[in-house]
Amino acid sequence: MNPTEVALIAVLAVPLFAAALLAFLPQYRLGARINVAAAFFSFLAAVTLLFARPVPGNYLFIDDLNNVFITLTTFVGFTTSIFSASYIAHELEIGRLTPINLRFYHAMYQMLMFSMNLALVANNIGLMWVAVEFATLTTVLMVGIYRTHEALEAAWKYFILGSVGIALALFGTILVYMAAQPVVGAGLESMVWTTLVERAANFDSGILNLAFIFLLLGYGTKVGLAPLHAWLPDAHAEGPTPISAVLSGLLLNVALYALLRFKILLAANPHALAPSPLMIVMGLVSLVFAAFMLYRRRDIKRFFAYSSIEHMGIVTFAFGIGGMIANFAGLLQMTMHSLTKSAIFFAVGHIAQVKGTQRLAEIRGLSASDPALAVAFGLAVVAIAGLPPFGLFKAEFLLATSTFASHPWLALIFGFGLLVAFGALMLRLQDVLFGKPSQSKGIATATLVPLYVHLTIVLIAGIYLPEPLVRWFNVVAKMLG
Amino acid sequence: MRGINFDIAHLLAGSLVLVSFMQLYQDRLTALVRVFALHALVLALSVAWQAYVQGAPHLYLTAGIALVFKAIVIPVALHRIIVRLGIHREIDAAVGIGLTMLAGIGLVALSMVVMLRVVADADPLAREDLAFALSVVLLGLLMMVSRKNAVGQVVGFMSLENGLVLAATGAKGMPFVVEISVAFSILIAFIVIGIFLFRIRERFDTVDVGALDRFRGDRQ
């Protein structure tokens, strides 16, 4: 076995073993540390995959596209585990979680990392589906961990809608196999990505079209595209905040990754329908709908959950427009959104702990009561709103200009959605920072380091993108067509 | 011989659609669960027949899972939950039965039109199986939206899933069928446990174990 294969296996094996270990470890402090260590080693393994990659097998593979996703996933998984360690210590103190809950929580955290990594490196549409299903299951369990009325209801809703989504995705997967089977032959080969893309030109285009509709509906539910987004705000609001960060920052990306793979597959067949119009419409609808919904949110986590729908809409729209520049913008937007949104949830987690509530109306005047937290939160919201000099500005600007060149009318709708969302973000930011100070229940003791690490990366990306990164993203953008 | 193989597969897949329709008009939960057991039994037979026709012994495992888990264990568990929660007399339909049946007929027609046209050149056995499977999936979805009770929704989801298993076994030589049916069984087991907790919450106001602890603390 050569070192690259070891690294690829490690990306999966480290979280899996950590999950098994954490499930049997009674001390939660040690558990939190092992959680951080395991996340760190997964990240290291993913980074080594950047430099050299193994030969594609029938089950696992690494290429330029999933390299972007796996690096991002393990990185945010690592920083979130640091945030989580300080967050849960507080939850334990106020008695919202018990040590047994925490044991379960840490084991599930690593299970989630495992299943997301597996979905990303799977070279097999069946294996990828199973991985996405497991990721759904683990997040359902995490969302319901507080066992309050609302948490259980959110978990149930997520469960039912998520299950229907993945059931539809499975039907789509079966149809892709049906399309491939006469050309490639019965058996495992007909589910292998690399083989499928190579031979896609000869597949029956009718079956592929139908398959894509099911896949779009199925995985689109998991991406949180409107009108299939109903589970998303509840699941974000009622679960522990580190899980909201992972959901928004990573799990939505994983589902989007699945969609992109199938988009590449369809693009390889000259007679299949173009997925672009469908993705453009769903992306724009999600963007505009979520932008308006932002104004009526009363819960701070729900508010940022809608902002995630908005951003996933933008990313889907970008990949729908296609072409080098829009794909590049989409990739950049997705990466920057993951980093910024998880940073926001880190801040929101601390704010909710300080104020003892998630209700926006009761979170006021943070700049007076907790200046350090207020600065961090303010910067993160400015970044997510797409203001310069942060990276999201660059991505949205690129996307807007390239859309204006090719589809001016769509660019108008896109710009309108962005402005509406911008208004809502600024309105809420002002209330939270500068309103009349509301009562605090304590002071933030937790670390803001992960948040500033994320924001620094976003800031640097907004000012200057290193040459190798640009080259890498260009290769991926070309792959996406 | 080819003719009779095809006919039996056709008959079993068709029966699955028929049983799906039977589920649509059950207005008592206990009856619904019994019909679901029948649904799973027909599925098991159909999968076993595919295993025989395709000469794929691993599919017998999928058939076994369908028979033991979905036709026996789950219905018994659901039945117990229903009786224990005292909802066995409840009438459980959010939409009128006539309307649901009409919608069901529409969906089956839709799936036949779409499927038979799209996969016109495929192997006839796989083709018809797929058309029936899509009907079962759509009827399952219809059932999920037309029921207001969690148990009814879950039965809808399980019959949807039966349609998927039918499609997967119909696709000749598809790998992962057994793994997928196991993954789904785990999912369903979770759902059933979930309903139990969820319904308890509705009846006793909370499943918060902390609340129970506090209560005991008061007593001491």
Interface residues (C-beta under 8 A of the other chain):
Chain A: G95 T98 G126 L127 W129 V130 E133 F134 L137 V140 R147 T148 H149 L152 A155 W156 F159 I160 S163 V164 A167 L168 L170 F171 I174 L175 Y177 M178 Q181 P182 A186 G187 L188 S190 M191 D204 G206 I207 N209 L210
Chain B: V114 M115 R117 V118 V119 A120 D121 A122 A126 L130 A133 L134 V137 L141 M144 A150 Q153 F157 L160 E161 L164 A167 A168 A171 K172 G173 M174 P175 F176 E179 I180 A183 I186 L187 F190 I191 G194 L197 F198 R201 T206 V207 D208 V209 G210
